[in-house]
Amino acid sequence: MLRVTDLHAFYGESHILHGIDFTVNRGEVVTLLGRNGAGRTTTLRALLGLTGKRSGSIMVNGRETIAMPTHHIAHLGIGYCPEERGIFAGLTTEENLMLPPEVASGGMPVTEIYGMFPNLAERRNSPGMRLSGGEQQMLAIARILRTGARLLLLDEISEGLAPVIVQSLGRLIRGLKERGYTIIMVEQNFRFAAPLADRHYVIEHGRIVETVTKNELESKMDCLHELLGV
């Protein structure tokens, strides 16, 4: 579904990504791991053209997107859940949910979303500022499911949340994978990410320095501890 080759990305004059290469197959969950500042979030943003200058190749379902504007890339069925969540404080839960446009056919109906996120159904008329951190995170994910996106870019969705909420997010990711969604997660919480992913890419100084499949996790834990400091 996604093939990234020799991806370089810049913020102004700062050269952040130095030749990123990775692939994601349809229906996979893949994580981008690394220390803060390694280039993980920049990689997600570069996929959507949200950085400055980019070079290399980003193939989405066989289409080259490196020269496309962001709104065209999104309409290939890509949904982005940023770390800051982007919930509008003065809008209700349901208004936030309905805000983004559809980017592809087959978006999840609101009734189905509320079945998946019962907390949001109960808070549908509450303003965004009244939602807990966990509810805001659920809303940020629910919002992109409604758009029809099938490739989900999730940035630090477990950060700062209570363990019980993190567990529910883990169940959600497994459920979305079973439904055929393709997911790329940037995660600092390795214990959350480890059992969910088919493959882990470790980024260091804007390059992928290690690839670990789920079958190799146990044998490569020492290497991951060294690279991630976990």
C-alpha positions as CSV (number, residue, x, y, z in Angstrom):
1,M,0.0,0.0,0.0
2,L,2.9,2.3,0.7
3,R,6.5,2.3,-0.5
4,V,8.9,5.0,0.6
5,T,12.3,5.2,-1.1
6,D,15.2,7.5,-0.4
7,L,12.9,10.1,1.3
8,H,14.6,13.3,2.3
9,A,12.7,16.1,4.1
10,F,13.6,19.6,5.2
11,Y,12.2,22.2,7.6
12,G,13.6,25.4,6.1
13,E,17.3,24.8,5.8
14,S,17.3,22.0,8.3
15,H,17.8,18.6,6.7
16,I,15.7,16.2,8.9
17,L,15.2,13.0,6.9
18,H,18.3,11.5,5.2
19,G,17.1,8.8,2.9
20,I,14.2,6.9,4.6
21,D,13.2,3.6,3.0
22,F,10.3,1.4,4.2
23,T,7.2,-0.4,2.9
24,V,3.8,-1.0,4.5
25,N,1.5,-3.7,3.1
26,R,-2.2,-3.5,3.0
27,G,-3.7,-4.5,6.4
28,E,-0.5,-4.2,8.3
29,V,0.3,-2.3,11.5
30,V,3.8,-0.8,11.4
31,T,5.5,1.4,14.1
32,L,8.2,4.0,13.7
33,L,10.3,3.9,16.9
34,G,13.1,6.1,18.0
35,R,14.3,8.7,20.5
36,N,12.8,12.2,20.5
37,G,14.1,14.2,17.6
38,A,15.0,11.1,15.5
39,G,12.6,12.1,12.7
40,R,9.6,9.8,13.4
41,T,6.9,12.6,13.3
42,T,8.7,14.3,10.4
43,T,8.3,11.0,8.5
44,L,4.6,11.0,9.0
45,R,4.3,14.6,8.0
46,A,6.5,14.1,5.0
47,L,4.1,11.4,3.7
48,L,1.4,14.1,3.5
49,G,3.6,16.9,2.2
50,L,3.4,18.8,5.5
51,T,7.2,19.4,5.7
52,G,9.1,21.8,3.5
53,K,11.1,20.5,0.6
54,R,10.9,16.8,0.0
55,S,12.8,14.5,-2.4
56,G,12.8,10.8,-3.1
57,S,9.7,8.6,-3.8
58,I,6.5,8.0,-2.0
59,M,4.2,5.5,-3.7
60,V,0.6,5.2,-2.4
61,N,-1.3,2.3,-4.0
62,G,1.1,2.5,-7.0
63,R,0.8,6.3,-7.4
64,E,3.8,8.6,-7.0
65,T,2.9,11.4,-4.5
66,I,6.2,13.2,-3.9
67,A,5.1,16.2,-6.0
68,M,1.4,16.2,-5.0
69,P,-0.2,18.9,-2.8
70,T,-1.4,17.7,0.6
71,H,-5.1,17.8,-0.2
72,H,-4.6,15.5,-3.2
73,I,-2.5,13.1,-1.1
74,A,-5.3,12.9,1.6
75,H,-7.8,12.1,-1.1
76,L,-5.9,8.9,-1.8
77,G,-7.4,7.7,1.5
78,I,-4.9,8.8,4.1
79,G,-5.9,10.0,7.5
80,Y,-3.6,11.8,10.0
81,C,-4.0,11.9,13.7
82,P,-1.4,14.4,15.0
83,E,0.1,14.2,18.5
84,E,-1.7,17.5,19.5
85,R,-5.0,15.9,18.4
86,G,-6.5,19.1,17.0
87,I,-9.8,19.0,18.8
88,F,-11.7,22.3,18.5
89,A,-12.5,23.4,22.1
90,G,-15.7,25.4,21.2
91,L,-17.3,22.7,19.0
92,T,-19.3,19.8,20.4
93,T,-18.0,16.2,20.1
94,E,-20.4,15.6,17.2
95,E,-19.4,18.8,15.4
96,N,-15.7,17.9,15.7
97,L,-16.6,14.4,14.4
98,M,-18.4,15.8,11.3
99,L,-15.9,18.5,10.5
100,P,-13.4,16.8,8.2
101,P,-14.5,16.2,4.6
102,E,-14.7,12.7,3.1
103,V,-11.5,11.8,1.4
104,A,-12.7,8.4,0.0
105,S,-15.8,6.4,-0.2
106,G,-16.6,3.8,2.4
107,G,-16.2,6.0,5.5
108,M,-17.5,4.6,8.8
109,P,-21.1,5.7,9.6
110,V,-21.5,7.9,12.6
111,T,-23.8,5.3,14.2
112,E,-21.0,2.7,13.9
113,I,-18.4,5.1,15.2
114,Y,-20.6,5.7,18.3
115,G,-20.9,1.9,18.7
116,M,-17.1,1.6,18.7
117,F,-16.7,4.7,21.0
118,P,-19.6,4.6,23.4
119,N,-18.0,7.4,25.5
120,L,-18.2,9.7,22.5
121,A,-21.9,8.9,22.0
122,E,-22.6,9.9,25.6
123,R,-20.6,13.1,25.2
124,R,-21.8,14.0,21.7
125,N,-23.2,17.4,22.8
126,S,-20.3,18.2,25.1
127,P,-17.8,20.9,23.9
128,G,-14.3,19.6,23.1
129,M,-12.8,21.5,26.1
130,R,-14.9,19.3,28.4
131,L,-13.6,16.0,27.1
132,S,-10.9,14.1,29.0
133,G,-7.6,13.4,27.4
134,G,-8.6,9.9,26.5
135,E,-11.9,11.1,25.0
136,Q,-10.1,13.6,22.9
137,Q,-7.8,11.0,21.6
138,M,-10.7,8.7,20.8
139,L,-12.4,11.6,19.0
140,A,-9.3,12.4,17.0
141,I,-9.1,8.8,15.8
142,A,-12.9,8.5,15.2
143,R,-12.8,11.7,13.1
144,I,-10.5,10.2,10.5
145,L,-12.5,6.9,10.4
146,R,-15.5,8.8,9.2
147,T,-13.6,10.3,6.2
148,G,-13.1,7.0,4.4
149,A,-9.3,6.9,5.0
150,R,-7.9,3.4,4.9
151,L,-4.3,4.3,5.7
152,L,-4.1,5.8,9.2
153,L,-1.1,7.8,10.4
154,L,-1.2,7.9,14.2
155,D,1.2,10.0,16.2
156,E,1.8,9.2,19.9
157,I,-1.8,8.2,20.5
158,S,-1.0,6.7,23.9
159,E,1.0,9.6,25.3
160,G,-0.1,10.9,28.7
161,L,-3.1,8.6,29.0
162,A,-4.1,6.4,31.9
163,P,-3.2,2.7,31.5
164,V,-6.9,1.6,31.2
165,I,-7.3,4.0,28.3
166,V,-4.1,2.8,26.6
167,Q,-5.4,-0.8,26.9
168,S,-8.7,0.3,25.2
169,L,-6.7,2.0,22.4
170,G,-4.8,-1.3,21.9
171,R,-8.1,-3.2,21.5
172,L,-9.2,-0.5,19.0
173,I,-6.0,-0.9,16.9
174,R,-6.5,-4.6,16.8
175,G,-10.1,-4.2,15.8
176,L,-9.2,-1.8,13.0
177,K,-6.5,-4.2,11.7
178,E,-9.1,-7.0,11.6
179,R,-11.3,-4.6,9.5
180,G,-8.4,-4.3,7.0
181,Y,-7.1,-0.8,7.9
182,T,-3.4,-0.1,7.3
183,I,-1.8,1.7,10.2
184,I,1.5,3.5,10.8
185,M,2.1,4.5,14.4
186,V,4.7,6.7,15.9
187,E,5.1,5.5,19.5
188,Q,7.3,6.2,22.5
189,N,5.4,3.6,24.5
190,F,7.1,0.4,23.3
191,R,5.2,-1.8,25.6
192,F,2.0,-0.6,24.0
193,A,3.3,-0.8,20.4
194,A,5.2,-4.1,20.6
195,P,2.2,-6.6,20.6
196,L,0.3,-4.6,18.0
197,A,2.7,-4.3,15.1
198,D,3.7,-6.6,12.3
199,R,7.0,-4.7,11.9
200,H,9.0,-2.0,13.7
201,Y,11.2,0.5,12.0
202,V,13.8,2.2,14.3
203,I,14.7,5.7,13.1
204,E,17.9,7.4,14.3
205,H,19.2,10.8,13.0
206,G,16.7,10.7,10.1
207,R,17.6,7.2,8.9
208,I,16.1,3.8,9.5
209,V,18.8,1.9,11.3
210,E,16.9,-1.3,12.2
211,T,13.9,-3.3,11.1
212,V,12.3,-5.8,13.5
213,T,9.4,-8.1,12.6
214,K,7.1,-9.4,15.3
215,N,8.7,-12.8,15.0
216,E,12.1,-11.3,15.7
217,L,11.1,-9.2,18.8
218,E,12.4,-11.6,21.4
219,S,15.8,-12.2,19.7
220,K,16.3,-8.5,19.1
221,M,15.3,-7.0,22.4
222,D,18.8,-6.2,23.5
223,C,19.4,-4.3,20.2
224,L,16.1,-2.4,20.7
225,H,17.0,-1.5,24.3
226,E,20.2,-0.1,23.1
227,L,18.7,1.9,20.3
228,L,15.6,3.2,22.2
229,G,17.0,3.4,25.7
230,V,13.9,1.5,27.0
